């Protein structure tokens, strides 16, 4: 499917795609440049709430940082004595 950009830079999203992705008048979208590919993505209404749990099951960065700090602290204490 190809679209034409107007003199004002407007692009009309075809009705079938607006219906499919529930893009109603006033819906906020984000244009993302993926290195030569443009994507139109519906903006998240509450990005913090919707992103919660996204990294669930992955190693905890906080735990890794606390372990590293403890290791550094014990190393420094060894030098001071």
C-alpha positions in Angstrom: 0.0 0.0 0.0 1.4 3.4 -0.9 0.4 6.8 0.3 1.0 10.3 -0.9 2.2 13.1 1.4 0.3 16.3 0.9 1.9 19.8 0.6 1.3 20.2 4.3 3.0 16.9 5.2 -0.3 15.1 5.9 -0.8 11.4 5.2 -4.2 9.8 5.3 -4.4 6.4 7.0 -6.8 4.2 5.1 -10.1 3.4 6.8 -9.5 -0.4 7.0 -6.2 0.2 8.9 -7.8 2.8 11.2 -10.6 0.3 12.1 -8.1 -2.6 12.5 -5.9 -0.7 14.9 -8.8 1.3 16.5 -7.3 4.7 15.5 -10.1 7.0 16.2 -10.1 10.8 15.6 -7.9 12.4 18.3 -5.9 9.2 18.9 -2.2 10.2 19.5 0.4 8.3 17.5 4.2 8.4 17.5 6.3 8.3 14.3 9.4 6.2 14.9 12.5 6.1 12.6 14.0 2.6 12.6 17.0 3.5 10.5 15.3 4.2 7.2 11.9 2.7 8.0 9.2 4.9 9.4 6.6 3.4 11.7 3.3 4.9 13.0 2.7 3.5 16.5 -0.3 4.4 18.7 1.0 6.3 21.8 0.7 4.5 25.1 -1.9 6.1 27.4 0.1 5.3 30.5 3.5 4.1 29.6 4.7 3.4 33.1 1.7 1.3 34.0 1.7 -0.5 30.7 5.4 -1.2 30.9 5.2 -2.7 34.4 6.3 -6.4 34.3 7.8 -6.1 30.9 11.2 -7.3 32.2 9.8 -9.9 34.6 11.9 -13.0 34.8 15.1 -11.4 33.8 18.1 -11.1 36.2 17.8 -8.2 38.6 20.1 -5.3 37.8 19.6 -4.0 41.3 20.8 -7.3 42.8 23.9 -7.4 40.5 24.8 -3.8 41.5 24.4 -4.5 45.2 26.7 -7.6 44.9 29.3 -5.5 43.0 29.2 -2.8 45.7 29.6 -5.4 48.4 32.6 -6.9 46.5 34.2 -3.5 46.1 33.6 -2.6 49.7 35.3 -5.8 50.9 38.2 -5.2 48.6 38.6 -1.7 49.9 38.4 -2.9 53.5 41.2 -5.4 52.8 43.5 -2.6 51.5 42.8 -0.3 54.6 43.8 -3.0 57.2 
